[in-house]
Amino acid sequence: FDTCICIEILEGLYNICNDIFVDWRKNIKFLCPKIKQDVEFRFFHGDATYLNWYNADVIFANTTCYTKPLMKRIASKANEMRPGTFFISTTFP
């Protein structure tokens, strides 16, 4: 991937993502092959259902605690994705 965009709706988890990314850039990035070092990472705090998903190749949603209304919004967004795009979710009851 050229770009990895991460959207976290919970502020505490968003802050943890940023902290881990700082550690990754400082201690791990240089251990990766050059092609992996060039991947651009962007972190956002907000609701991913307000974004355009059309150009995504892969969407991952850790849906363990998502509500049914949120899952319906996500399903609606997934219907807008290009053919061949992967949507991966986890443990929604």
Secondary structure as UniProt FT lines:
FT   STRAND          3..8
FT   HELIX           11..27
FT   HELIX           29..31
FT   HELIX           34..37
FT   STRAND          40..45
FT   HELIX           48..50
FT   TURN            54..55
FT   STRAND          58..61
FT   TURN            64..65
FT   HELIX           68..78
FT   TURN            79..80
FT   TURN            83..84
FT   STRAND          86..89
//
